[in-house]
């Protein structure tokens, strides 16, 4: 049977409903016998042609010879009911095959493609290229190309969609336009006016294709596919309005409708689909809250907006870009009122707006690291914030030095700019010390705790020694910077003294971990001497910090702990050294007794199966470089029997007879006797 549409089926029913005593005939595909032509009803050719034209796509039906009901020319008035039932059965069977429903897990398909092709790292260029290549493959496989030479547009309509790949074409076209817009959004320093117009144009294109996708899925897809397509189209419409900074009510309505769909879908389906829907709801929540904030129905604070902007997800990238633009505008407005920079009793005027904005950005980020909420942040996030602070201060210092180069001969302006450069450099040095202290704390925690993850790299004392070397260098540079210049104020003198005290504490810590490094290497004498020296430095630093009125209590507590650890470790090293010295003769006798005549003095370590009765680790310590002794690999060579090698010594002592007379001689002519 050929597929029949619903509209054509209604026309078919209206024209061929058995209302009279006769049943209208149906023209066969093949030539019918003459007897059948003679028994046809009195329907005129004009009416029959009109019925066939109204039927549209309905092809003529051939009635086979083996039908269980009588043929049309055999039917009379008694067979009207059975013939009507046959036509109804044909119509019902055709209606079952009219519109096959396609199923697409839209969210899962898009998430998988995005994570595998660039969006895991925010690379929209790579994802756009993937969408283009995917569309090319779909066009070729569907034979739906747009001409060989000149481009010929081929629209995708309801009648075109005969398989699910046509829906994929529409979906990936929308994704390509959206990723292109997001790629333009990632331009350094933001898109300019021309790029912004192009960006909005691509978002409009994404809205157009996503709307078409939703319309086609409503007709050709099942209920879940249609719902997901509607949510996808709503998200695209909301993103366009979000970027345009207009119609916040409509954008809010679109985002809320998408969220409602995903909340309902999160209650059904397999576990993976439910998790993806919940993640999508969380990604839509910041955009909804921001729209409420713009509409005026929310009392959202700026700090909460920044916290929302720290969330991750491809759906949040547009929100982050918008938030960054809003924060930059707010900083510019706030920078207009910022005229001076205060540092250690000095006030330096700031005339360059770019310098003001950079310093304000750094000060806002410092609140996240040094504020009351800093303890709840993970170390990795703190390090990322420190990197942003360094970038902001470097930008400010670059602007200051550019102004200094173009200052001309004005001495007052140069003095102010030099002082501002010194102040910004000093603050940058302070934040560098704080960042390195954070790295030290992370390394200490990894050194003391047990490694649960086998792939986690073990922290060695040498790494802490290197970090303390950096801290000593940072404090020395900062002290020299503050001490330089004329007219030093009491705040600068106190700051330089504080740097000296911190340097002394860092020296004590460095000496302690250097002693631990020697201890792990088995050098007891050197480790004992370093521990004693570290205790002396810690005691001196502790006395100086306690003598200061406003000493850092955290450093004082760390020095007390360090002093106790130095004392205990020095005692342990002393006892271990004496014990090893007492065991030295015994160990020497064991070594002498193990000497063999073959000259193999290498220590043979037993493997795990050979020392099951001994409580000794076959893997080795985590901080010591030693190969595990579980099993010998590759296996050792073993001797096997083989055929003996026979040396034929009599061959060299046998004199064999000469065979020269049997050898063939070359024939020579008469002339060869004279010339050889």
C-alpha positions in Angstrom: 0.0 0.0 0.0 1.1 3.6 -0.7 1.1 6.0 2.2 -2.1 8.1 2.4 -2.4 11.5 4.1 -5.2 12.4 6.5 -6.6 15.1 4.3 -6.7 12.8 1.3 -8.3 10.1 3.5 -11.2 12.4 4.3 -11.8 13.2 0.6 -11.6 9.5 -0.1 -14.3 8.8 2.6 -16.6 11.6 1.3 -16.5 10.5 -2.3 -16.7 6.7 -1.8 -19.1 6.4 1.2 -21.7 3.6 0.2 -24.9 5.7 0.4 -26.8 3.9 -2.5 -27.5 0.4 -3.4 -24.4 0.3 -5.6 -20.7 0.3 -4.7 -18.4 2.6 -6.7 -15.7 0.8 -8.5 -12.0 1.5 -7.9 -9.8 1.7 -11.0 -7.1 -1.1 -10.9 -3.4 -0.6 -11.5 -3.3 -3.3 -14.2 -5.7 -3.9 -17.0 -8.8 -5.7 -15.7 -10.8 -8.3 -17.6 -13.6 -7.1 -19.9 -16.2 -8.7 -17.7 -15.2 -6.4 -14.8 -15.6 -3.3 -17.2 -19.1 -4.5 -18.1 -20.2 -4.7 -14.5 -19.0 -1.3 -13.5 -21.6 1.1 -12.1 -23.1 4.1 -13.9 -20.5 6.6 -12.5 -19.5 8.9 -15.3 -16.0 9.4 -16.5 -16.1 13.1 -15.4 -17.2 12.2 -11.9 -14.5 9.5 -11.6 -11.8 12.0 -12.8 -13.1 14.5 -10.3 -12.8 12.0 -7.5 -9.4 10.9 -8.5 -8.2 14.5 -8.6 -9.7 15.1 -5.2 -8.0 12.0 -3.8 -4.6 13.6 -4.4 -1.8 11.3 -3.5 -4.1 8.2 -3.4 -2.9 5.7 -5.9 -5.3 3.2 -7.6 -5.7 0.0 -5.6 -5.5 -3.4 -7.2 -7.9 -5.9 -5.7 -6.2 -9.3 -5.7 -7.9 -12.5 -6.8 -7.6 -14.2 -3.5 -9.6 -11.7 -1.4 -11.9 -13.4 1.2 -14.8 -11.2 0.1 -16.6 -11.2 -3.3 -15.4 -9.1 -6.2 -17.0 -5.8 -7.0 -18.9 -7.1 -10.0 -20.3 -10.0 -7.9 -21.6 -7.7 -5.2 -25.3 -6.8 -5.0 -27.6 -5.1 -2.6 -26.9 -7.8 0.0 -23.2 -7.1 0.0 -23.3 -3.3 0.7 -22.5 -3.7 4.4 -19.5 -6.0 3.8 -18.1 -3.7 1.1 -18.4 -0.6 3.3 -16.6 -2.5 6.0 -13.8 -3.4 3.6 -13.2 0.2 2.6 -13.2 1.2 6.3 -10.6 -1.5 7.0 -8.5 -0.1 4.2 -8.8 3.4 5.6 -8.0 2.3 9.1 -4.9 0.3 8.0 -3.7 3.3 6.0 -4.2 5.7 8.9 -1.9 3.5 11.0 0.9 4.1 8.5 0.2 7.8 7.8 2.6 9.6 10.1 5.4 7.7 11.8 6.6 9.5 14.9 10.3 10.2 15.2 12.1 10.3 18.6 15.1 12.4 19.4 16.6 13.0 22.8 17.5 16.6 22.0 19.2 17.6 25.2 21.3 14.4 25.5 22.3 14.7 21.8 23.4 18.3 22.1 25.2 17.8 25.4 27.2 14.9 24.1 28.2 16.8 20.9 29.1 20.0 22.9 31.3 18.2 25.4 33.1 16.1 22.8 33.8 18.9 20.4 35.1 21.9 22.2 32.6 23.3 24.7 34.1 21.4 27.6 36.8 24.1 27.3 34.7 26.9 25.9 36.0 26.5 22.4 33.1 27.6 20.3 35.1 27.8 17.1 35.8 24.1 17.2 32.1 23.3 17.9 31.0 25.5 15.0 33.3 23.7 12.7 32.0 20.4 13.9 28.4 21.5 13.3 29.4 22.5 9.7 31.0 19.1 9.1 28.1 17.3 10.6 25.6 19.2 8.3 27.7 18.4 5.3 27.6 14.7 6.1 23.9 14.8 6.6 23.3 16.6 3.3 25.3 14.0 1.4 23.8 11.0 3.1 20.3 12.3 2.5 21.1 13.4 -1.0 19.8 16.8 -0.1 22.6 19.0 -1.5 22.0 22.5 -2.8 23.2 22.2 -6.3 26.6 21.4 -7.8 27.5 24.9 -9.0 25.1 27.6 -8.3 23.4 27.5 -4.9 19.8 26.4 -5.1 17.8 26.7 -1.9 15.9 23.6 -0.9 13.5 24.2 1.9 12.7 21.6 4.6 9.0 21.3 5.0 6.6 18.8 6.6 6.5 16.8 3.4 10.3 16.8 3.2 10.8 15.1 6.6 10.6 11.5 5.7 13.2 10.3 8.2 14.8 11.6 11.5 18.0 12.9 9.8 16.1 15.8 8.3 15.3 16.9 11.9 19.0 16.6 12.7 19.7 19.0 9.8 17.5 21.7 11.2 18.8 21.2 14.8 22.5 21.4 13.8 21.8 24.4 11.6 20.5 26.2 14.7 23.4 25.0 16.8 25.9 26.3 14.1 24.3 29.8 14.2 24.2 29.8 18.0 27.9 28.7 18.3 28.9 31.3 15.8 27.2 34.0 17.8 28.9 32.8 21.0 32.3 32.7 19.2 31.9 36.4 18.4 30.9 37.1 22.0 34.3 35.7 23.1 36.3 38.4 21.2 39.0 40.0 23.4 37.7 43.3 25.0 34.2 42.4 23.8 32.6 42.7 20.4 32.6 46.2 18.8 29.4 47.7 17.2 29.9 45.9 13.9 30.6 42.5 15.5 27.6 43.0 17.8 25.3 43.5 14.9 26.6 40.3 13.3 26.3 38.5 16.6 22.6 39.4 17.0 22.0 38.4 13.3 23.4 34.9 14.0 21.2 34.7 17.1 18.2 35.6 15.0 19.2 32.8 12.6 19.4 30.4 15.5 15.9 31.4 16.7 14.5 30.9 13.2 15.9 27.4 12.8 15.0 26.4 16.4 11.4 27.6 15.8 11.3 25.5 12.6 12.7 22.6 14.5 10.0 22.9 17.1 7.2 23.1 14.5 8.5 20.0 12.6 8.9 18.0 15.8 5.3 18.9 16.8 4.1 17.2 13.6 6.7 14.5 13.0 8.0 13.8 16.5 6.6 12.1 19.6 5.5 14.0 22.6 8.8 14.1 24.5 10.7 15.2 21.4 8.1 17.9 20.8 8.5 19.2 24.4 12.3 19.2 24.2 12.1 21.1 20.9 9.8 23.7 22.4 12.1 24.2 25.3 15.1 24.5 23.0 13.3 27.1 20.9 12.3 29.0 24.0 15.9 29.1 25.2 17.1 30.5 21.9 14.4 33.2 21.9 15.3 34.2 25.5 19.0 34.3 24.6 18.3 36.7 21.7 16.3 39.0 23.8 18.9 38.7 26.6 21.6 39.9 24.2 19.5 42.7 22.8 18.9 44.2 26.3 15.2 44.6 25.5 11.8 43.0 26.2 13.0 41.5 29.5 9.4 40.4 30.3 9.3 38.3 27.1 12.8 36.9 27.7 11.8 36.0 31.3 8.7 34.2 29.9 10.8 32.2 27.4 13.3 31.2 30.0 10.6 30.2 32.5 8.8 28.1 29.9 12.0 26.3 29.1 12.7 25.7 32.8 9.1 24.3 33.3 9.6 21.8 30.5 12.9 20.6 31.8 11.6 20.3 35.3 8.8 18.1 34.1 11.1 16.0 31.9 13.4 15.5 34.8 10.7 13.4 36.5 10.6 10.8 33.7 13.0 8.8 31.5 16.2 7.1 32.4 18.7 8.4 35.0 21.0 10.1 32.6 18.2 12.1 31.0 17.0 13.1 34.4 20.4 14.3 35.5 20.8 16.3 32.2 17.4 18.0 32.7 18.3 19.0 36.3 21.6 20.4 35.1 19.8 22.4 32.5 17.3 23.8 35.0 20.3 24.9 37.2 21.9 26.6 34.1 18.7 28.5 33.3 18.2 29.7 36.9 20.8 32.5 36.7 19.3 34.0 33.5 15.9 34.0 35.1 17.1 35.7 38.2 18.9 38.3 36.1 15.8 39.0 34.1 13.8 39.4 37.3 16.5 41.8 38.5 16.1 43.9 35.3 12.4 43.8 35.4 12.4 45.0 39.0 10.8 42.0 40.6 14.0 40.9 42.5 16.2 42.6 45.1 19.3 40.7 43.8 22.6 42.2 45.0 25.7 42.7 42.9 27.6 40.2 45.0 25.0 37.6 44.3 25.2 38.3 40.6 29.0 37.8 40.7 28.4 34.5 42.6 26.0 33.3 40.0 28.5 34.3 37.2 31.0 31.8 38.7 28.8 28.8 37.8 29.9 26.7 34.8 28.0 25.6 31.7 27.6 26.4 28.0 24.2 27.9 28.6 25.7 30.4 31.1 28.4 31.8 28.8 26.1 34.5 27.4 25.0 35.4 30.9 28.7 35.7 32.0 29.5 37.9 29.1 26.5 40.1 29.9 27.4 40.2 33.6 31.0 41.2 32.8 29.8 44.0 30.6 27.5 45.2 33.3 30.2 45.1 35.9 32.6 46.9 33.6 30.0 49.7 33.2 29.5 49.8 36.9 33.2 50.1 37.5 33.5 52.9 35.0 30.8 54.8 36.8 32.4 54.1 40.1 35.8 55.1 38.8 34.6 58.6 38.0 34.4 59.2 41.8 37.8 57.6 42.5 40.5 60.3 42.4 43.2 59.0 44.8 45.0 55.8 45.7 45.8 55.4 49.4 48.9 53.4 50.4 50.9 53.5 53.7 49.9 57.1 54.5 50.4 58.3 50.9 47.7 59.7 48.6 48.5 59.4 44.9 46.1 61.1 42.4 44.8 59.0 39.5 43.9 60.8 36.4 43.7 58.0 33.8 40.2 56.3 33.7 41.7 53.0 32.6 44.0 52.9 35.6 41.0 53.6 37.9 39.0 50.8 36.4 41.8 48.3 36.7 42.5 49.2 40.3 38.8 49.0 41.2 38.6 45.6 39.5 41.5 44.3 41.6 40.1 45.7 44.8 36.7 44.0 44.2 38.5 40.7 43.6 40.6 41.2 46.8 37.4 41.2 48.8 36.6 37.7 47.6 40.1 36.4 48.7 40.6 38.4 51.9 37.0 38.8 53.0 35.0 36.8 55.5 33.7 34.4 52.9 37.3 33.5 51.8 37.5 30.5 54.1 34.6 28.7 52.3 36.4 29.0 48.9 38.4 26.0 47.7 42.1 26.6 47.1 41.9 26.1 43.3 39.3 28.9 43.1 41.4 31.2 45.3 44.4 30.7 43.0 42.2 31.6 40.0 41.1 34.8 41.7 44.7 35.7 42.5 45.6 35.3 38.8 42.8 37.8 38.0 44.1 40.2 40.6 47.6 40.0 39.1 46.2 40.7 35.7 44.3 43.8 36.9 47.3 45.2 38.7 49.6 44.6 35.8 47.1 46.5 33.5 47.1 49.4 36.0 50.9 49.5 36.2 51.1 49.4 32.4 48.8 52.4 32.1 50.8 54.2 34.7 54.0 53.7 32.9 52.5 54.8 29.6 51.4 58.0 31.3 54.8 58.4 32.8 56.4 58.1 29.3 54.1 60.8 28.0 54.2 63.1 31.0 56.8 65.4 29.5 58.8 67.7 31.7 56.3 68.2 34.5 58.1 67.1 37.7 55.0 67.1 39.9 53.1 64.8 37.6 56.2 62.5 37.3 56.6 62.3 41.1 52.9 61.4 41.5 53.1 58.8 38.8 56.3 57.3 40.2 54.7 57.1 43.7 51.6 55.5 42.2 53.7 53.0 40.4 55.6 52.2 43.6 52.4 51.7 45.5 50.8 49.4 42.9 54.0 47.4 42.7 54.1 47.0 46.5 50.4 45.8 46.6 51.2 43.4 43.8 54.2 42.1 45.8 51.9 41.6 48.9 49.4 39.6 46.9 52.2 37.5 45.5 53.3 36.6 49.0 49.8 35.7 50.0 49.4 33.5 46.9 52.7 31.7 47.6 51.6 31.2 51.3 48.4 29.6 49.9 50.5 27.2 47.8 52.6 26.4 50.9 49.5 25.5 52.9 48.2 23.2 50.1 51.6 21.5 49.9 51.7 21.0 53.7 48.2 19.4 53.7 49.3 17.0 50.9 52.5 16.1 52.7 50.7 15.1 55.9 47.6 13.4 54.6 47.5 9.9 53.2 47.3 9.5 49.5 43.9 8.0 48.6 44.3 8.5 44.8 47.1 6.5 43.2 47.4 9.0 40.4 47.9 11.9 42.9 51.5 13.1 42.9 53.2 12.9 46.3 54.5 16.1 47.8 58.1 16.1 48.7 59.9 18.3 51.3 62.0 19.7 48.5 58.9 21.3 46.9 58.3 23.2 50.2 61.9 24.3 50.3 61.5 25.7 46.9 58.3 27.5 47.8 60.0 29.1 50.9 62.8 30.2 48.7 60.3 32.1 46.6 58.7 33.6 49.7 62.1 34.8 50.9 62.8 36.4 47.6 59.4 38.0 47.5 59.8 39.5 51.0 63.3 40.7 50.2 62.1 42.5 47.0 59.1 44.0 48.8 61.3 45.3 51.7 63.7 46.8 49.2 60.9 48.5 47.3 59.3 50.0 50.4 62.7 51.1 51.8 63.6 52.9 48.6 62.9 56.6 48.1 62.9 59.7 50.2 60.7 61.0 52.9 59.8 57.6 54.4 56.8 57.7 56.6 56.4 55.7 59.8 53.9 53.4 58.1 56.6 52.4 55.5 59.2 51.8 58.2 56.8 49.6 60.1 55.9 47.7 56.9 59.6 47.1 56.2 60.1 45.7 59.7 57.2 43.4 59.3 58.7 42.1 56.1 61.9 41.3 58.0 60.0 39.4 60.6 58.2 37.4 58.0 61.5 36.7 56.3 62.8 35.3 59.6 59.8 33.0 60.0 60.1 31.8 56.4 63.8 31.0 57.0 62.8 28.8 60.0 60.2 26.9 58.0 62.6 26.4 55.1 65.3 25.0 57.4 62.8 22.6 59.0 61.7 21.1 55.7 65.3 21.0 54.5 66.1 18.9 57.6 63.1 16.6 56.8 64.5 16.1 53.3 67.9 15.1 54.7 66.1 12.8 57.2 64.3 10.9 54.4 67.7 10.5 52.6 69.1 8.8 55.8 71.6 11.6 56.6 71.0 11.7 60.4 73.8 14.1 61.4 72.8 16.8 58.8 69.1 16.4 59.6 69.8 16.8 63.4 71.9 19.9 62.8 69.2 21.5 60.6 66.4 20.7 63.0 68.4 22.4 65.8 69.1 25.4 63.6 65.4 25.7 62.6 64.4 25.6 66.3 66.8 28.4 67.1 65.4 30.5 64.2 61.8 29.8 65.2 62.5 30.8 68.8 64.1 34.1 67.7 61.2 34.9 65.3 58.7 34.0 68.0 60.3 36.4 70.5 60.3 39.2 68.0 56.7 38.7 66.9 55.5 38.6 70.5 57.4 41.8 71.2 55.4 43.6 68.5 52.1 45.0 69.7 50.0 44.0 66.7 51.8 40.9 65.7 50.2 38.4 63.3 48.6 35.8 65.6 48.4 33.2 62.8 52.2 33.4 62.2 52.8 33.2 66.0 50.7 30.0 66.3 52.6 28.5 63.3 55.9 29.3 64.9 54.9 27.7 68.2 54.0 24.5 66.3 57.2 24.7 64.4 59.3 25.0 67.5 57.7 21.9 69.1 58.1 19.9 65.8 61.8 20.9 65.6 62.4 19.8 69.1 60.6 16.4 68.7 62.2 15.7 65.3 65.7 16.6 66.6 65.2 14.1 69.4 64.0 11.4 67.0 67.0 12.0 64.7 69.4 11.8 67.6 67.9 8.5 68.8 67.8 7.1 65.3 71.4 8.1 64.7 72.6 6.4 67.9 70.6 3.3 67.2 72.1 3.0 63.7 75.6 3.6 65.1 75.1 0.7 67.6 73.8 -1.6 64.9 76.7 -0.7 62.6 79.0 -3.6 63.7 76.1 -6.1 63.3 75.2 -4.8 59.9 78.9 -4.9 58.9 79.2 -8.5 60.0 76.1 -9.4 58.0 77.5 -7.7 54.9 80.8 -9.6 55.3 79.0 -12.9 55.8 77.0 -12.3 52.7 80.1 -11.8 50.5 80.6 -14.6 48.1 83.5 -15.6 45.9 81.6 -14.8 42.6 82.0 -11.1 43.3 78.3 -10.4 43.2 77.9 -8.0 46.1 74.5 -6.6 45.0 71.8 -6.7 47.6 69.1 -9.2 46.6 65.7 -8.0 47.7 63.0 -10.6 48.2 59.7 -10.4 46.4 56.3 -10.5 47.9 55.7 -14.3 47.6 59.1 -14.9 49.2 58.5 -12.9 52.3 54.9 -13.6 53.2 55.9 -14.3 56.8 57.5 -10.9 57.2 55.4 -7.7 57.8 57.2 -5.5 55.3 55.7 -3.5 52.5 56.4 -4.7 48.9 55.4 -1.3 47.4 57.7 1.0 49.3 57.2 4.4 50.9 55.4 7.1 48.9 58.1 9.7 49.5 61.0 7.4 48.5 61.9 6.4 45.0 61.9 2.7 45.1 60.6 0.1 42.6 57.8 -2.2 44.0 59.0 -5.7 44.7 55.8 -7.7 44.0 57.1 -10.1 41.3 60.1 -10.2 39.0 59.3 -8.8 35.6 60.5 -9.7 33.0 61.1 -13.2 34.3 64.7 -14.3 34.9 66.4 -16.5 32.4 66.7 -20.2 33.2 69.2 -22.7 31.8 67.8 -25.5 29.6 69.5 -28.6 28.1 70.6 -28.5 24.4 72.6 -30.5 21.9 76.4 -30.5 22.5 78.7 -28.5 20.3 81.3 -30.9 18.7 84.7 -29.3 17.8 86.4 -31.1 14.8 90.1 -30.7 15.9 91.5 -33.4 13.5 90.6 -31.5 10.4 93.5 -29.1 10.7 96.1 -32.0 10.9 95.1 -34.0 7.8 97.0 -33.6 4.5 94.6 -34.2 1.6 96.0 -35.2 -1.9 96.2 -32.5 -4.6 93.5 -32.2 -7.2 95.2 -29.8 -9.6 95.4 -32.4 -12.4 91.6 -32.8 -12.3 90.9 -29.1 -12.7 90.0 -27.7 -16.1 92.7 -25.7 -17.9 92.1 -22.7 -20.1 93.0 -23.2 -23.7 95.5 -20.6 -25.2 96.5 -19.7 -28.8 99.8 -19.4 -30.5 100.2 -15.7 -29.9 99.6 -16.1 -26.2 102.9 -17.9 -25.9 104.7 -14.6 -26.6 102.5 -12.2 -24.6 101.5 -14.6 -21.9 
